Amino acid sequence: MDSMYSDEFIAGYQFQLTDEWSMAIQGTYRELATTIEDVAIDAAVIDWAEENGYGDVSDIWTGFHQYVLTNPGSDMVIGTTELPGTDGELVYMDLSAEQLGYPESVRKYAAVDFTWERAWDGVWMLNAAYTWSHSWGNNEGAVRSDNDQTDAGLTTNFDQPGLLDGAYGNLPNDRRHAVKITGAYQVFENFTLGANFRWTSGRPLNSFGFHPTDVFASLYQAESFVKDGELVTRGSQGTTPNTWNLDLSAKYLIELEQADVALRADIFNVFNNDEATQLNEVNERFAGYSDAGGYAGEYNPSYGLPTSFQTPRYVRFSVEVNF
């Protein structure tokens, strides 16, 4: 098993426009080379045992019996003493990536940054940046922000092959556009005002439901990319609202003989913006099969409703002493 790593390529150019102003452009491409995930191998073992004359072992490997840490998309050799008729003899099974049914773990990121900067001249400064970026693949990372899983390296993402159906698409942290502006102005000696503005486009939304055909994946409940009983693509259900935020600050410096004392006040989210930052992405709360044999799912009335919002406006006062 290979350790986790990624490749990153960065190219940029910075140049002076005037004595005060400069500009820079930078391109970034980052690609996940390999990752480690826990995967269930029961389905592959059941098929292998049937093909190699050991009969039906689904009563032993029930779908959630063996989870193995591996590089998804690679072959593995598994040893077991639980095959019927072996009297506890250790038997090795060569399981190919195709038999296991897991694709390679993919995460790609591309971005272009444009930056304009006006250097501090004792009176004022300004820094403005625009970023276009794209994040896509089938693996957000060690944790998942689309279903709020924080158990690093043990998310449901690669637990069953069916959970990867439709999983390749725009990742949850894909915010295509971002604007940042930071500035400061010295009103008079020892008194400075500052501002920080940020605008970002929304992130992709999903529809999570019960897998309509993969029994093992369906037992994870609403963890598959499903809407109205049909598989859909990750990140294909629109985006969260665009958000923007303005913070202001004021700083007054008192110079004493033994120390410098800075009094500071910060107002965060001045306009008290309250856009939703996360929506409920679980589209089904129950699923099964009807008496006629067709798929039947129960709609979740909370689907699409906000679950978190921008942090409300608040004020912070602080004192800094340097001596």
Wavefront OBJ file of the C-alpha trace (Angstrom):
o trace
v 0.000 0.000 0.000
v 1.371 3.381 -1.004
v 1.308 6.349 1.369
v -0.938 9.302 0.589
v 0.454 12.157 -1.482
v -0.526 14.641 -4.160
v 1.245 16.484 -6.969
v 1.108 20.255 -7.292
v 2.260 22.561 -10.061
v 2.385 26.350 -9.630
v 3.450 28.985 -12.147
v 3.161 32.723 -11.660
v 4.445 36.119 -12.633
v 4.554 39.356 -10.627
v 5.399 42.758 -12.031
v 5.502 46.401 -10.956
v 2.936 48.738 -12.523
v 4.105 51.936 -10.777
v 6.167 52.767 -7.710
v 3.150 51.965 -5.532
v 1.135 49.449 -7.552
v 2.005 45.873 -8.481
v 0.121 42.998 -10.086
v 0.505 39.231 -10.091
v -1.029 36.261 -11.865
v -0.638 32.666 -10.695
v -1.895 29.329 -11.956
v -2.214 26.250 -9.736
v -2.940 22.633 -10.585
v -3.148 20.012 -7.849
v -3.924 16.322 -8.284
v -4.325 13.548 -5.743
v -1.795 10.861 -6.658
v -2.844 8.206 -4.158
v -4.954 7.965 -1.028
v -5.797 5.434 1.661
v -9.429 4.475 2.284
v -11.278 1.730 4.115
v -13.235 -0.464 1.695
v -15.584 -3.395 2.255
v -14.468 -6.485 0.311
v -17.373 -8.828 1.116
v -18.993 -8.698 -2.327
v -15.703 -9.525 -4.046
v -14.988 -12.383 -1.599
v -18.454 -13.864 -2.141
v -17.949 -13.866 -5.917
v -14.396 -15.241 -5.615
v -15.517 -18.096 -3.363
v -18.326 -19.033 -5.774
v -15.985 -18.966 -8.780
v -13.353 -21.078 -7.003
v -15.617 -23.867 -5.756
v -16.189 -22.835 -2.143
v -19.921 -22.312 -2.607
v -22.114 -19.591 -1.179
v -20.371 -17.755 1.684
v -22.806 -14.821 1.919
v -23.848 -16.031 5.372
v -20.230 -15.434 6.505
v -19.406 -12.310 4.539
v -22.617 -10.364 5.006
v -21.543 -7.172 3.240
v -20.049 -5.497 6.314
v -17.765 -8.256 7.614
v -14.360 -7.148 6.299
v -13.147 -3.583 5.836
v -9.605 -3.219 4.517
v -7.405 -0.130 4.288
v -6.118 0.108 0.732
v -5.364 2.385 -2.191
v -8.719 2.363 -4.026
v -8.505 1.007 -7.544
v -5.642 -1.409 -6.802
v -5.403 -5.201 -6.517
v -5.022 -6.963 -3.179
v -4.281 -10.381 -1.717
v -6.445 -11.464 1.230
v -5.810 -14.445 3.507
v -8.722 -16.137 5.334
v -9.331 -19.217 7.432
v -13.144 -18.999 7.159
v -13.809 -20.705 3.812
v -16.054 -23.798 3.999
v -14.354 -27.195 3.806
v -10.851 -25.912 4.620
v -10.855 -26.884 8.339
v -9.379 -23.508 9.225
v -6.606 -23.696 6.630
v -5.288 -20.321 5.530
v -6.336 -19.621 1.933
v -5.142 -16.625 -0.064
v -7.475 -14.884 -2.480
v -6.110 -12.744 -5.311
v -8.692 -9.997 -5.756
v -8.250 -7.700 -8.726
v -9.340 -4.072 -8.783
v -12.054 -5.074 -11.229
v -13.397 -7.748 -8.864
v -13.348 -5.344 -5.916
v -15.320 -2.842 -7.978
v -13.719 0.346 -6.642
v -12.433 3.078 -8.972
v -9.256 4.993 -8.267
v -9.548 7.885 -5.841
v -9.575 11.143 -7.822
v -9.353 14.738 -6.672
v -8.221 17.531 -8.976
v -7.968 21.257 -8.406
v -7.203 24.029 -10.866
v -7.095 27.752 -10.124
v -6.031 31.084 -11.567
v -5.347 33.986 -9.179
v -5.136 37.656 -10.140
v -3.793 40.037 -7.486
v -3.458 43.818 -7.405
v -1.582 45.470 -4.550
v -0.996 49.053 -3.513
v 1.887 49.129 -1.043
v 1.548 50.905 2.299
v 3.004 54.402 2.073
v 2.302 55.496 5.617
v -1.211 56.659 4.690
v -3.091 53.843 2.935
v -2.808 50.434 1.276
v -5.012 48.136 -0.774
v -4.903 44.493 -1.770
v -7.459 43.016 -4.180
v -7.622 39.475 -5.531
v -9.871 37.467 -7.807
v -9.688 33.661 -7.957
v -11.268 31.327 -10.466
v -11.030 27.732 -9.293
v -12.467 24.286 -9.944
v -12.344 21.214 -7.710
v -13.622 17.894 -9.080
v -13.278 14.126 -8.675
v -14.788 11.427 -6.450
v -13.005 12.057 -3.148
v -13.144 15.344 -1.248
v -10.477 14.273 1.226
v -10.006 12.673 4.620
v -13.357 14.083 5.765
v -16.633 14.923 3.986
v -18.401 18.255 4.212
v -21.411 17.224 2.106
v -22.682 14.777 4.744
v -20.779 16.274 7.730
v -18.518 13.262 8.369
v -15.437 14.101 10.422
v -14.006 10.596 11.009
v -10.844 11.117 8.982
v -10.052 8.353 6.494
v -13.139 6.349 7.490
v -15.922 8.138 5.634
v -18.621 6.254 3.723
v -17.128 7.402 0.412
v -15.431 4.084 -0.508
v -17.204 1.740 1.905
v -19.195 -0.048 -0.823
v -18.748 0.030 -4.620
v -22.330 1.246 -5.070
v -21.615 4.340 -3.004
v -19.254 5.442 -5.816
v -22.010 5.349 -8.451
v -22.344 8.942 -9.645
v -19.641 10.081 -7.222
v -17.425 11.683 -9.884
v -18.310 15.357 -10.245
v -17.871 18.777 -8.682
v -16.611 18.360 -5.112
v -18.203 20.094 -2.084
v -15.417 22.681 -1.764
v -15.729 23.754 -5.416
v -16.361 27.502 -5.213
v -15.830 28.705 -8.741
v -15.340 32.436 -8.049
v -13.954 34.422 -5.135
v -13.148 38.115 -4.629
v -11.125 39.465 -1.701
v -10.356 43.136 -0.976
v -8.369 44.334 2.028
v -7.497 47.949 2.776
v -6.235 50.264 5.493
v -6.220 54.063 5.903
v -4.457 56.181 8.505
v -6.969 58.875 9.501
v -4.382 60.660 11.624
v -1.238 59.701 13.472
v -1.682 56.551 15.548
v -5.284 55.999 14.360
v -5.963 53.579 11.486
v -9.133 52.217 9.910
v -9.248 48.897 8.074
v -11.707 46.944 5.930
v -11.911 43.388 4.698
v -14.407 42.361 1.971
v -15.014 38.852 0.668
v -17.453 37.506 -1.933
v -17.658 33.841 -2.922
v -19.915 31.867 -5.217
v -21.923 28.971 -3.827
v -20.759 25.381 -3.538
v -22.307 22.374 -5.358
v -25.316 20.568 -3.939
v -26.174 16.872 -4.025
v -29.200 14.648 -3.659
v -28.632 11.750 -1.256
v -30.934 8.759 -1.276
v -31.028 4.965 -0.886
v -29.247 3.080 -3.660
v -31.950 1.574 -5.900
v -30.041 -1.533 -7.050
v -26.998 -2.191 -4.812
v -28.271 -3.925 -1.668
v -25.075 -3.426 0.320
v -24.949 0.301 -0.522
v -28.656 0.741 0.245
v -28.082 -0.517 3.792
v -26.033 2.646 4.382
v -29.391 4.435 3.975
v -29.381 7.864 2.265
v -25.679 7.922 1.354
v -25.893 7.321 -2.417
v -26.162 9.947 -5.157
v -29.834 9.307 -5.871
v -32.888 11.418 -6.636
v -36.398 10.069 -7.147
v -35.050 6.516 -7.243
v -32.519 7.257 -10.000
v -28.747 7.687 -9.801
v -27.550 11.262 -10.326
v -24.129 12.904 -10.591
v -22.330 14.412 -7.624
v -22.767 18.178 -7.390
v -25.469 18.296 -10.070
v -28.307 19.755 -7.968
v -27.436 23.439 -8.168
v -25.387 25.434 -5.657
v -25.780 27.187 -2.341
v -26.362 30.966 -2.510
v -23.470 33.313 -3.228
v -22.269 35.044 -0.072
v -20.466 38.264 0.728
v -19.161 39.774 3.914
v -17.656 43.096 5.041
v -15.578 43.487 8.207
v -14.344 46.825 9.577
v -11.683 47.604 12.163
v -10.297 50.605 14.021
v -6.956 50.735 15.811
v -5.528 53.449 18.070
v -1.899 53.260 19.195
v -0.800 54.787 22.504
v 2.976 55.152 22.794
v 4.218 55.065 26.381
v 7.759 55.145 27.723
v 7.864 51.463 28.640
v 5.369 50.011 26.181
v 3.101 50.544 23.194
v -0.603 49.942 23.806
v -2.954 49.328 20.885
v -6.720 49.646 21.397
v -8.701 47.860 18.701
v -12.339 47.369 17.748
v -13.515 44.946 15.030
v -16.999 44.650 13.541
v -17.566 41.401 11.684
v -20.302 41.037 9.060
v -21.211 44.713 9.253
v -24.400 44.325 7.214
v -25.484 41.232 9.186
v -25.860 39.124 6.027
v -27.651 35.849 6.709
v -27.501 33.780 3.517
v -27.633 30.008 3.895
v -24.194 28.392 3.711
v -25.384 24.779 3.822
v -28.615 23.039 2.790
v -30.079 19.670 3.690
v -28.979 17.331 0.879
v -30.771 14.179 2.040
v -33.579 13.668 -0.479
v -35.041 10.448 1.011
v -35.614 9.415 4.601
v -36.882 5.907 3.832
v -36.560 3.560 0.876
v -37.588 0.038 0.021
v -39.354 -1.996 -2.624
v -43.084 -1.964 -3.253
v -45.280 -5.055 -3.343
v -45.116 -4.911 -7.145
v -41.335 -5.179 -6.952
v -40.562 -1.587 -7.889
v -38.410 0.892 -5.983
v -40.291 2.994 -3.419
v -38.698 5.957 -1.634
v -40.186 8.349 0.915
v -39.404 12.000 0.230
v -37.650 13.999 2.934
v -39.621 17.245 3.514
v -36.473 18.926 4.878
v -34.574 18.393 1.611
v -33.204 21.682 0.293
v -33.870 23.625 3.503
v -31.012 25.597 5.143
v -29.062 23.922 7.935
v -26.505 26.683 8.572
v -26.149 30.377 7.850
v -23.518 33.092 7.765
v -22.224 34.087 11.190
v -24.314 37.047 12.445
v -22.764 40.459 13.017
v -20.649 40.696 16.135
v -18.138 43.117 17.689
v -14.793 42.371 19.297
v -12.741 44.724 21.481
v -9.104 43.961 22.230
v -6.023 45.481 23.821
v -2.479 44.678 22.700
v 0.586 45.608 24.743
v 4.121 45.481 23.317
v 7.091 46.085 25.638
l 1 2 3 4 5 6 7 8 9 10 11 12 13 14 15 16 17 18 19 20 21 22 23 24 25 26 27 28 29 30 31 32 33 34 35 36 37 38 39 40 41 42 43 44 45 46 47 48 49 50 51 52 53 54 55 56 57 58 59 60 61 62 63 64 65 66 67 68 69 70 71 72 73 74 75 76 77 78 79 80 81 82 83 84 85 86 87 88 89 90 91 92 93 94 95 96 97 98 99 100 101 102 103 104 105 106 107 108 109 110 111 112 113 114 115 116 117 118 119 120 121 122 123 124 125 126 127 128 129 130 131 132 133 134 135 136 137 138 139 140 141 142 143 144 145 146 147 148 149 150 151 152 153 154 155 156 157 158 159 160 161 162 163 164 165 166 167 168 169 170 171 172 173 174 175 176 177 178 179 180 181 182 183 184 185 186 187 188 189 190 191 192 193 194 195 196 197 198 199 200 201 202 203 204 205 206 207 208 209 210 211 212 213 214 215 216 217 218 219 220 221 222 223 224 225 226 227 228 229 230 231 232 233 234 235 236 237 238 239 240 241 242 243 244 245 246 247 248 249 250 251 252 253 254 255 256 257 258 259 260 261 262 263 264 265 266 267 268 269 270 271 272 273 274 275 276 277 278 279 280 281 282 283 284 285 286 287 288 289 290 291 292 293 294 295 296 297 298 299 300 301 302 303 304 305 306 307 308 309 310 311 312 313 314 315 316 317 318 319 320 321 322 323
